[in-house]
Amino acid sequence: MRNIFSALAILFTLLIFTFYIDGEIGVIVIAFMIFAPLVSLFFALYGRNRVKISFDCDGYVKKNSRLKVRIRIEKTGKFPLGIIEIQPYVSEVFGSIGKIYRLSMITADKKEFEIEVDAVTGGNGEISLISAYSCGFMGFLRFKIKSELPPAKSVGVIPEIPDVKSSSQLFRSISDAVLTSDDEENNDTSMLFSAGTTPGYEHREYVAGDPLKRVNWKLSQKKGTLMVRLDEAAAAVQPVIVLDLYRNSRTNPEDAVLDEERLISEVFGLLSTLIKQGIASTFLYYGADGSVVSESVDNPDFPPQLLLKVLASKVETDRRIRIADTSACACVLASTECSADVSGMLSSFENKDNVSLIGVSAESVNETEYQMWYLDGDNNFKLV
């Protein structure tokens, strides 16, 4: 609308100049003002069918650093183009761009330029191009480019992981549950011994990378080599750590990503401390394909790898995680919102006394019957 008013104002000025000041020059100027927009219109219409746009960036970036995004524009024909206008978009984990980029493609067959965005919050982010237009050189004509824009790219912003203290009461309660379950498993195994027999599990020789918790020390001593169990009994002595990045559709996304970053940091701080203290665990999270993934964390190298997998998964609104195995010795459910439906998620868990929740902060609301913990400024888990 503003462009129409501007054009009418220019036309009115030309008419006044032509009929009341200098008619000959006015006619020339009017002819030029009619010809120039037509040429501009041709460039704009031609350009929207002859442009291919792509962009690229790294898949991960550390928090408080800058992500470089490379945008490429290619001309598919030989005729000169006008001006290409591009508007990038970044999600809430990045600092706002708020800028439109315009490039002249009159002489070049392709052009590249680079923008940088600030990674301000840990979590899964997204980079995309939300619009691209072909513009005339006079600036008031533009048409949407017909070629399909490149798909959005997922980018994980890596947060800082705290060094959770092993003196935390939550860690001690998990350790007690593991030790108790371990004793019960050993008792059950010893009952299966008889003269000249081996334990009632199938075994094979130990290979590098096998969890030490699956080593049958009694049988290993008899055979003179390390033997590991092939059954699933060892899984029962692994606590389950569940990451529930639940985002309510009514929550402001800018507030939601802050809570999600806090929860991710707490969970991976706990996972790292557990494995450093020799306690393997089972970790449940949503993978990049939208399915629930269960992985055993029994190696100090695993938490950083799992963190990248979590950060590669887009958080969907109103989606709760599903817990299939409820037979572990202990369960810790970390959720951004511990409403009453969390109780239903944990209702079939066998060891209810060993179920705990992790909230975002000391102000987190707990509508369940389970204890809720949060990580304080000294990296200790404390009760809400």
Backbone hydrogen bonds in HBPLUS format (Angstrom, degrees):
<---DONOR---> <-ACCEPTOR-->    atom                        ^
c    i                          cat <-CA-CA->   ^        H-A-AA   ^      H-
h    n   atom  resd res      DA  || num        DHA   H-A  angle D-A-AA Bond
n    s   type  num  typ     dist DA aas  dist angle  dist       angle   num
A0005-PHE N   A0001-MET O   3.14 MM   4  6.51 162.6  2.17 154.9 158.2     1
A0006-SER N   A0002-ARG O   3.01 MM   4  6.26 153.4  2.08 145.4 153.1     2
A0007-ALA N   A0003-ASN O   2.95 MM   4  6.17 157.5  2.00 146.8 152.3     3
A0008-LEU N   A0004-ILE O   2.94 MM   4  6.21 160.2  1.98 153.2 158.5     4
A0009-ALA N   A0005-PHE O   2.95 MM   4  6.14 151.6  2.03 144.6 152.3     5
A0010-ILE N   A0006-SER O   3.02 MM   4  6.30 155.5  2.08 148.1 154.2     6
A0011-LEU N   A0007-ALA O   2.95 MM   4  6.18 162.0  1.98 149.8 155.0     7
A0012-PHE N   A0008-LEU O   2.92 MM   4  6.08 158.6  1.97 147.3 152.8     8
A0013-THR N   A0009-ALA O   3.07 MM   4  6.28 155.1  2.13 143.5 149.9     9
A0014-LEU N   A0010-ILE O   2.98 MM   4  6.28 156.4  2.04 151.9 158.2    10
A0015-LEU N   A0011-LEU O   3.02 MM   4  6.29 157.8  2.07 150.8 156.4    11
A0016-ILE N   A0012-PHE O   3.13 MM   4  6.38 159.6  2.18 148.2 153.1    12
A0017-PHE N   A0013-THR O   2.98 MM   4  6.20 160.5  2.02 148.4 154.0    13
A0018-THR N   A0014-LEU O   2.81 MM   4  5.98 159.8  1.85 152.6 157.9    14
A0019-PHE N   A0015-LEU O   3.05 MM   4  6.10 173.5  2.06 153.2 154.6    15
A0020-TYR N   A0016-ILE O   3.03 MM   4  5.69 141.6  2.18 141.9 150.3    16
A0021-ILE N   A0017-PHE O   3.05 MM   4  4.94 141.8  2.20 125.3 130.2    17
A0022-ASP N   A0017-PHE O   2.99 MM   5  6.19 155.7  2.05 160.3 168.2    18
A0026-GLY N   A0022-ASP O   2.97 MM   4  5.95 151.4  2.05 146.2 155.4    19
A0027-VAL N   A0023-GLY O   2.94 MM   4  6.12 149.4  2.04 146.4 152.5    20
A0028-ILE N   A0024-GLU O   3.25 MM   4  6.60 156.6  2.31 145.1 151.0    21
A0029-VAL N   A0025-ILE O   2.90 MM   4  6.19 160.7  1.94 154.0 159.4    22
A0030-ILE N   A0026-GLY O   2.86 MM   4  6.06 156.8  1.91 147.9 154.5    23
A0031-ALA N   A0027-VAL O   2.95 MM   4  6.15 158.8  1.99 146.9 152.4    24
A0032-PHE N   A0028-ILE O   2.98 MM   4  6.26 156.2  2.04 147.2 153.7    25
A0033-MET N   A0029-VAL O   2.87 MM   4  6.10 156.5  1.92 149.2 156.0    26
A0034-ILE N   A0030-ILE O   2.98 MM   4  6.23 132.2  2.22 142.8 154.9    27
A0035-PHE N   A0031-ALA O   2.92 MM   4  6.12 159.5  1.97 147.9 153.9    28
A0036-ALA N   A0032-PHE O   2.83 MM   4  5.85 173.2  1.83 158.1 160.0    29
A0039-VAL N   A0035-PHE O   3.04 MM   4  6.38 156.5  2.10 156.1 162.5    30
A0040-SER N   A0036-ALA O   2.91 MM   4  6.15 161.0  1.95 152.3 158.3    31
A0041-LEU N   A0037-PRO O   2.74 MM   4  5.91 150.6  1.83 143.8 151.9    32
A0042-PHE N   A0038-LEU O   2.98 MM   4  6.24 152.8  2.06 144.0 150.8    33
A0043-PHE N   A0039-VAL O   3.05 MM   4  6.38 163.0  2.08 154.1 157.3    34
A0044-ALA N   A0040-SER O   3.03 MM   4  6.24 159.3  2.08 147.6 153.3    35
A0045-LEU N   A0041-LEU O   2.97 MM   4  6.13 164.9  1.99 153.4 157.0    36
A0046-TYR N   A0042-PHE O   2.90 MM   4  5.97 162.7  1.93 152.7 158.0    37
A0047-GLY N   A0043-PHE O   2.96 MM   4  5.94 156.7  2.02 143.1 149.7    38
A0049-ASN N   A0046-TYR O   3.31 MM   3  5.93 159.8  2.36 114.9 120.4    39
A0050-ARG N   A0047-GLY O   3.19 MM   3  5.13 160.4  2.23 104.6 110.6    40
A0146-LYS N   A0048-ARG O   2.95 MM  98  5.75 162.5  1.98 142.5 147.3    41
A0076-THR N   A0050-ARG O   3.08 MM  26  5.04 163.7  2.10 121.2 126.1    42
A0052-LYS N   A0074-GLU O   2.91 MM  22  5.14 157.2  1.96 151.4 157.0    43
A0074-GLU N   A0052-LYS O   2.84 MM  22  5.14 164.1  1.87 155.4 160.4    44
A0054-SER N   A0072-ARG O   2.96 MM  18  5.22 159.8  2.00 150.5 155.4    45
A0072-ARG N   A0054-SER O   2.74 MM  18  5.22 177.2  1.74 156.1 156.9    46
A0056-ASP N   A0070-ARG O   2.88 MM  14  5.28 144.2  2.01 140.7 152.4    47
A0070-ARG N   A0056-ASP O   2.88 MM  14  5.28 164.8  1.91 165.1 165.1    48
A0156-GLY N   A0059-GLY O   2.86 MM  97  6.27 164.0  1.88 151.9 150.3    49
A0061-VAL N   A0156-GLY O   2.93 MM  95  6.37 150.5  2.02 162.5 165.9    50
A0158-ILE N   A0061-VAL O   2.84 MM  97  6.11 154.9  1.91 144.1 152.2    51
A0065-SER N   A0062-LYS O   3.24 MM   3  5.77 133.9  2.46 139.0 135.5    52
A0063-LYS N   A0158-ILE O   2.99 MM  95  5.56 157.7  2.04 147.9 141.0    53
A0064-ASN N   A0119-ALA O   2.70 MM  55  5.39 153.8  1.77 157.6 161.5    54
A0119-ALA N   A0065-SER O   2.94 MM  54  5.66 175.0  1.94 169.8 168.5    55
A0067-LEU N   A0117-VAL O   2.79 MM  50  5.26 162.4  1.82 160.4 161.4    56
A0117-VAL N   A0067-LEU O   2.95 MM  50  5.26 156.4  2.00 143.5 150.3    57
A0069-VAL N   A0115-ILE O   2.82 MM  46  5.30 172.6  1.83 164.3 165.9    58
A0115-ILE N   A0069-VAL O   2.93 MM  46  5.30 162.8  1.96 152.2 156.3    59
A0071-ILE N   A0113-PHE O   2.89 MM  42  5.52 167.9  1.91 177.1 176.0    60
A0113-PHE N   A0071-ILE O   3.02 MM  42  5.52 155.1  2.08 152.5 160.5    61
A0073-ILE N   A0111-LYS O   2.82 MM  38  5.28 166.6  1.84 164.3 168.3    62
A0111-LYS N   A0073-ILE O   2.82 MM  38  5.28 154.3  1.89 150.0 158.8    63
A0075-LYS N   A0109-ASP O   2.71 MM  34  5.17 160.5  1.74 176.2 169.8    64
A0081-LEU N   A0105-MET O   3.37 MM  24  5.16 159.9  2.42 124.5 119.7    65
A0105-MET N   A0082-GLY O   2.96 MM  23  5.74 176.0  1.96 171.2 172.1    66
A0083-ILE N   A0135-CYS O   3.15 MM  52  5.00 178.5  2.15 145.7 145.5    67
A0135-CYS N   A0083-ILE O   2.69 MM  52  5.00 170.2  1.70 167.5 166.4    68
A0084-ILE N   A0103-LEU O   2.84 MM  19  5.31 162.8  1.87 156.6 159.1    69
A0103-LEU N   A0084-ILE O   2.92 MM  19  5.31 155.1  1.98 145.1 153.0    70
A0085-GLU N   A0133-TYR O   2.84 MM  48  5.03 168.7  1.85 148.2 152.1    71
A0133-TYR N   A0085-GLU O   2.81 MM  48  5.03 157.1  1.86 145.1 153.0    72
A0086-ILE N   A0101-TYR O   2.76 MM  15  5.21 165.1  1.78 157.6 162.9    73
A0101-TYR N   A0086-ILE O   2.85 MM  15  5.21 166.6  1.87 165.8 162.7    74
A0087-GLN N   A0131-SER O   3.10 MM  44  5.42 162.6  2.13 150.8 148.8    75
A0130-ILE N   A0087-GLN O   3.04 MM  43  6.01 137.2  2.23 160.9 170.6    76
A0089-TYR N   A0128-SER O   2.70 MM  39  5.21 148.5  1.79 160.5 155.4    77
A0128-SER N   A0089-TYR O   2.96 MM  39  5.21 159.0  2.00 153.4 154.7    78
A0091-SER N   A0126-GLU O   3.05 MM  35  5.32 143.4  2.19 148.8 154.3    79
A0094-PHE N   A0091-SER O   3.14 MM   3  6.02 166.9  2.16 126.6 130.7    80
A0120-VAL N   A0093-VAL O   3.00 MM  27  5.82 141.4  2.15 147.9 159.7    81
A0121-THR N   A0093-VAL O   3.09 MM  28  4.66 148.9  2.19 143.0 138.7    82
A0095-GLY N   A0118-ASP O   2.82 MM  23  5.09 150.6  1.91 141.8 150.0    83
A0123-GLY N   A0157-VAL O   2.92 MM  34  5.16 156.5  1.98 134.7 139.8    84
A0157-VAL N   A0123-GLY O   2.76 MM  34  5.16 179.3  1.76 162.2 161.9    85
A0125-GLY N   A0155-VAL O   2.65 MM  30  4.99 160.2  1.69 154.9 161.1    86
A0155-VAL N   A0125-GLY O   2.95 MM  30  4.99 167.9  1.97 125.3 128.3    87
A0127-ILE N   A0153-LYS O   2.94 MM  26  5.26 157.4  1.99 148.6 156.1    88
A0153-LYS N   A0127-ILE O   2.84 MM  26  5.26 161.8  1.87 155.7 160.2    89
A0145-ILE N   A0132-ALA O   3.03 MM  13  5.85 174.0  2.03 143.0 143.6    90
A0134-SER N   A0143-PHE O   2.74 MM   9  5.27 165.8  1.76 158.1 159.1    91
A0143-PHE N   A0134-SER O   2.85 MM   9  5.27 151.8  1.93 141.8 150.5    92
A0136-GLY N   A0141-LEU O   2.92 MM   5  5.32 158.0  1.96 141.1 145.7    93
A0139-GLY N   A0136-GLY O   3.17 MM   3  5.69 159.2  2.21 112.9 119.1    94
A0165-LYS N   A0379-ASN O   3.14 MM 214  6.16 169.5  2.15 162.5 163.6    95
A0168-SER N   A0165-LYS O   3.16 MM   3  5.76 166.6  2.18 116.4 119.1    96
A0172-ARG N   A0168-SER O   3.08 MM   4  6.44 158.9  2.13 151.3 157.3    97
A0173-SER N   A0169-GLN O   2.95 MM   4  6.18 152.2  2.03 147.7 154.7    98
A0174-ILE N   A0170-LEU O   3.09 MM   4  6.37 153.4  2.16 148.6 155.3    99
A0175-SER N   A0171-PHE O   2.93 MM   4  6.18 161.2  1.97 151.5 157.0   100
A0176-ASP N   A0172-ARG O   2.91 MM   4  6.14 157.6  1.96 147.4 153.0   101
A0177-ALA N   A0173-SER O   3.12 MM   4  6.30 156.0  2.18 140.9 146.8   102
A0178-VAL N   A0174-ILE O   2.99 MM   4  6.28 155.3  2.06 151.4 158.1   103
A0179-LEU N   A0175-SER O   2.92 MM   4  6.16 164.2  1.95 155.1 159.1   104
A0180-THR N   A0176-ASP O   2.95 MM   4  6.08 162.1  1.99 149.8 154.7   105
A0181-SER N   A0177-ALA O   3.02 MM   4  6.12 161.8  2.05 143.5 148.8   106
A0182-ASP N   A0178-VAL O   2.80 MM   4  5.94 150.4  1.89 146.6 155.8   107
A0183-ASP N   A0179-LEU O   2.99 MM   4  6.23 156.3  2.05 147.3 152.3   108
A0184-GLU N   A0180-THR O   3.11 MM   4  6.41 157.0  2.17 146.1 152.2   109
A0185-GLU N   A0181-SER O   2.92 MM   4  6.17 154.6  1.99 146.9 153.9   110
A0186-ASN N   A0182-ASP O   2.95 MM   4  6.21 158.9  2.00 150.3 155.7   111
A0187-ASN N   A0183-ASP O   2.97 MM   4  6.21 154.2  2.04 146.7 153.7   112
A0188-ASP N   A0184-GLU O   2.96 MM   4  6.22 159.0  2.01 148.4 153.8   113
A0189-THR N   A0185-GLU O   2.94 MM   4  6.16 151.6  2.02 146.4 154.5   114
A0190-SER N   A0186-ASN O   2.93 MM   4  6.13 158.8  1.97 148.7 154.0   115
A0191-MET N   A0187-ASN O   3.28 MM   4  6.48 139.8  2.45 142.8 151.5   116
A0192-LEU N   A0189-THR O   3.01 MM   3  5.52 153.9  2.08 112.4 120.4   117
A0193-PHE N   A0190-SER O   3.21 MM   3  5.51 167.3  2.23 110.0 113.2   118
A0197-THR N   A0194-SER O   3.02 MM   3  5.42 155.8  2.08 141.0 135.4   119
A0230-LEU N   A0202-GLU O   2.86 MM  28  5.57 154.8  1.92 159.1 154.7   120
A0204-ARG N   A0228-VAL O   3.14 MM  24  5.68 144.4  2.28 149.2 159.8   121
A0228-VAL N   A0204-ARG O   2.86 MM  24  5.68 164.5  1.88 170.5 173.9   122
A0206-TYR N   A0226-LEU O   2.95 MM  20  5.34 158.9  1.99 135.6 134.5   123
A0210-ASP N   A0207-VAL O   3.10 MM   3  5.96 163.3  2.13 149.7 150.9   124
A0214-ARG N   A0211-PRO O   3.07 MM   3  5.70 162.0  2.10 115.3 120.8   125
A0215-VAL N   A0212-LEU O   3.12 MM   3  5.37 166.2  2.14 110.7 114.6   126
A0229-ARG N   A0214-ARG O   2.85 MM  15  5.45 154.8  1.91 148.1 152.7   127
A0216-ASN N   A0227-MET O   2.86 MM  11  5.82 162.3  1.90 155.6 161.0   128
A0220-SER N   A0216-ASN O   2.88 MM   4  6.03 156.4  1.93 152.1 160.0   129
A0221-GLN N   A0217-TRP O   2.96 MM   4  6.10 148.7  2.06 142.9 149.6   130
A0222-LYS N   A0218-LYS O   3.21 MM   4  6.53 150.5  2.30 142.0 149.5   131
A0223-LYS N   A0219-LEU O   2.94 MM   4  6.19 156.3  1.99 153.6 159.9   132
A0224-GLY N   A0220-SER O   2.81 MM   4  5.68 128.1  2.08 138.8 151.5   133
A0235-ALA N   A0232-GLU O   3.04 MM   3  5.49 139.3  2.21 110.0 120.7   134
A0236-ALA N   A0233-ALA O   3.06 MM   3  5.59 145.8  2.18 111.5 120.4   135
A0237-VAL N   A0234-ALA O   3.11 MM   3  5.54 150.4  2.20 109.3 117.4   136
A0238-GLN N   A0235-ALA O   3.14 MM   3  5.19 163.1  2.17 106.6 109.6   137
A0329-CYS N   A0236-ALA O   3.01 MM  93  5.79 120.3  2.38 136.7 149.1   138
A0282-THR N   A0239-PRO O   2.86 MM  43  6.18 165.9  1.88 155.8 160.5   139
A0240-VAL N   A0330-ALA O   2.82 MM  90  6.19 166.1  1.84 150.8 151.7   140
A0332-VAL N   A0240-VAL O   2.81 MM  92  6.22 160.0  1.85 167.0 172.8   141
A0241-ILE N   A0282-THR O   2.76 MM  41  6.10 163.6  1.78 163.3 169.0   142
A0284-LEU N   A0241-ILE O   2.94 MM  43  6.29 161.0  1.97 155.3 159.8   143
A0242-VAL N   A0332-VAL O   2.83 MM  90  6.14 169.8  1.84 160.7 163.3   144
A0334-ALA N   A0242-VAL O   2.82 MM  92  5.97 175.4  1.82 168.7 168.6   145
A0243-LEU N   A0284-LEU O   3.01 MM  41  6.19 169.3  2.02 160.8 163.2   146
A0244-ASP N   A0334-ALA O   2.75 MM  90  5.83 168.4  1.77 176.9 177.1   147
A0246-TYR N   A0244-ASP O   2.89 MM   2  5.53 131.6  2.13 106.0  91.2   148
A0318-ASP N   A0247-ARG O   2.74 MM  71  5.67 160.9  1.77 144.0 149.4   149
A0251-THR N   A0248-ASN O   2.94 MM   3  5.36 162.9  1.97 116.2 121.9   150
A0255-ASP N   A0252-ASN O   2.94 MM   3  5.37 128.3  2.21 111.9 125.2   151
A0256-ALA N   A0252-ASN O   2.91 MM   4  6.16 155.4  1.97 153.2 161.2   152
A0257-VAL N   A0253-PRO O   3.07 MM   4  6.21 161.1  2.11 153.1 154.0   153
A0259-ASP N   A0255-ASP O   3.31 MM   4  6.70 156.7  2.37 149.9 155.4   154
A0260-GLU N   A0256-ALA O   2.95 MM   4  6.21 159.7  1.99 154.1 160.4   155
A0261-GLU N   A0257-VAL O   2.95 MM   4  6.03 155.2  2.02 140.1 146.2   156
A0262-ARG N   A0258-LEU O   3.13 MM   4  6.32 161.5  2.16 143.9 148.7   157
A0263-LEU N   A0259-ASP O   2.98 MM   4  6.23 159.0  2.03 149.9 155.3   158
A0264-ILE N   A0260-GLU O   2.95 MM   4  6.12 164.4  1.98 152.0 155.9   159
A0265-SER N   A0261-GLU O   3.03 MM   4  6.23 162.4  2.07 151.7 156.2   160
A0266-GLU N   A0262-ARG O   3.05 MM   4  6.30 156.9  2.11 146.4 152.6   161
A0267-VAL N   A0263-LEU O   2.96 MM   4  6.17 168.4  1.97 157.5 159.8   162
A0268-PHE N   A0264-ILE O   3.05 MM   4  6.18 171.2  2.06 153.7 156.1   163
A0269-GLY N   A0265-SER O   2.96 MM   4  5.96 141.2  2.12 139.5 150.2   164
A0270-LEU N   A0266-GLU O   3.02 MM   4  6.28 153.2  2.09 146.5 153.1   165
A0271-LEU N   A0267-VAL O   2.89 MM   4  6.21 163.1  1.92 152.4 157.1   166
A0272-SER N   A0268-PHE O   3.06 MM   4  5.99 161.3  2.09 136.6 141.6   167
A0273-THR N   A0269-GLY O   3.13 MM   4  6.28 156.3  2.19 141.7 148.1   168
A0274-LEU N   A0270-LEU O   2.93 MM   4  6.14 162.5  1.96 156.9 161.5   169
A0275-ILE N   A0271-LEU O   3.13 MM   4  6.36 168.8  2.14 152.8 154.7   170
A0276-LYS N   A0272-SER O   3.00 MM   4  6.11 149.6  2.09 143.1 152.0   171
A0277-GLN N   A0273-THR O   3.05 MM   4  6.21 140.9  2.21 143.4 152.9   172
A0277-GLN N   A0274-LEU O   3.16 MM   3  5.24 128.0  2.44  95.4 108.7   173
A0279-ILE N   A0274-LEU O   2.82 MM   5  5.05 161.2  1.85 148.9 143.8   174
A0278-GLY N   A0275-ILE O   3.12 MM   3  4.95 160.7  2.16 102.1 104.9   175
A0281-SER N   A0297-VAL O   3.17 MM  16  5.21 153.7  2.24 125.1 132.1   176
A0297-VAL N   A0281-SER O   2.65 MM  16  5.21 172.3  1.65 167.1 169.3   177
A0283-PHE N   A0295-GLU O   2.75 MM  12  5.28 174.4  1.75 159.7 159.8   178
A0295-GLU N   A0283-PHE O   2.95 MM  12  5.28 161.4  1.98 146.4 151.6   179
A0285-TYR N   A0293-VAL O   3.03 MM   8  5.43 152.7  2.11 147.6 156.2   180
A0293-VAL N   A0285-TYR O   2.71 MM   8  5.43 175.0  1.71 174.1 174.7   181
A0287-GLY N   A0291-SER O   2.85 MM   4  5.61 173.3  1.86 169.8 168.1   182
A0290-GLY N   A0287-GLY O   3.05 MM   3  5.47 163.9  2.08 116.1 119.4   183
A0302-PHE N   A0299-ASN O   2.92 MM   3  5.51 162.9  1.95 123.1 128.6   184
A0305-GLN N   A0302-PHE O   2.96 MM   3  5.21 117.4  2.36 107.7 123.9   185
A0306-LEU N   A0302-PHE O   2.87 MM   4  6.08 161.5  1.90 164.5 170.8   186
A0307-LEU N   A0303-PRO O   2.89 MM   4  6.04 150.0  1.98 150.6 158.9   187
A0308-LEU N   A0304-PRO O   3.38 MM   4  6.64 152.6  2.46 139.9 144.5   188
A0309-LYS N   A0305-GLN O   3.30 MM   4  6.67 149.7  2.39 140.8 149.0   189
A0310-VAL N   A0306-LEU O   2.94 MM   4  6.26 156.7  1.99 154.5 160.3   190
A0311-LEU N   A0307-LEU O   2.97 MM   4  6.21 159.5  2.01 150.3 156.0   191
A0312-ALA N   A0308-LEU O   3.08 MM   4  6.21 122.3  2.43 134.7 148.2   192
A0312-ALA N   A0309-LYS O   3.22 MM   3  5.15 141.7  2.38  94.1 105.0   193
A0313-SER N   A0310-VAL O   3.15 MM   3  5.51 162.9  2.18 110.5 115.7   194
A0350-GLU N   A0326-THR O   3.18 MM  24  6.30 171.0  2.19 166.5 164.6   195
A0331-CYS N   A0354-ASN O   3.08 MM  23  6.42 163.5  2.11 144.4 147.5   196
A0356-SER N   A0331-CYS O   2.92 MM  25  6.37 156.4  1.98 157.1 165.0   197
A0333-LEU N   A0356-SER O   2.94 MM  23  6.38 161.2  1.97 158.5 156.3   198
A0358-ILE N   A0333-LEU O   2.93 MM  25  6.15 148.1  2.03 137.3 137.3   199
A0335-SER N   A0358-ILE O   3.16 MM  23  6.42 151.8  2.24 167.3 167.8   200
A0367-GLU N   A0338-CYS O   3.03 MM  29  6.22 172.6  2.04 172.8 173.9   201
A0342-VAL N   A0339-SER O   3.08 MM   3  5.86 163.9  2.11 122.4 127.3   202
A0343-SER N   A0340-ALA O   3.09 MM   3  5.74 141.1  2.25 115.8 123.9   203
A0345-MET N   A0341-ASP O   3.26 MM   4  6.61 144.3  2.39 139.1 148.3   204
A0345-MET N   A0342-VAL O   3.06 MM   3  5.00 120.4  2.43  93.8 109.0   205
A0346-LEU N   A0342-VAL O   3.21 MM   4  6.53 137.1  2.40 144.5 155.2   206
A0346-LEU N   A0343-SER O   3.19 MM   3  5.26 133.0  2.42  96.6 108.7   207
A0347-SER N   A0344-GLY O   3.43 MM   3  5.00 161.7  2.47  94.6  99.8   208
A0349-PHE N   A0346-LEU O   3.11 MM   3  5.46 164.0  2.14 115.4 119.5   209
A0354-ASN N   A0351-ASN O   2.99 MM   3  5.53 152.5  2.06 114.1 122.5   210
A0355-VAL N   A0352-LYS O   3.28 MM   3  5.29 151.2  2.37 113.1 109.9   211
A0357-LEU N   A0371-GLN O   2.82 MM  14  6.02 149.8  1.91 158.6 166.3   212
A0373-TRP N   A0357-LEU O   2.77 MM  16  6.06 150.8  1.86 137.8 145.9   213
A0359-GLY N   A0373-TRP O   2.75 MM  14  5.98 166.0  1.77 172.1 176.2   214
A0364-SER N   A0361-SER O   3.15 MM   3  5.38 166.4  2.17 111.6 114.1   215
A0384-VAL N   A0372-MET O   2.87 MM  12  5.66 160.3  1.90 146.8 147.2   216
A0374-TYR N   A0382-LYS O   2.82 MM   8  5.50 144.6  1.95 148.7 160.1   217
A0382-LYS N   A0374-TYR O   2.82 MM   8  5.50 162.6  1.85 160.8 163.2   218
A0376-ASP N   A0380-ASN O   2.94 MM   4  5.58 170.1  1.95 153.0 152.8   219
A0379-ASN N   A0376-ASP O   3.11 MM   3  5.43 156.3  2.17 118.6 118.8   220
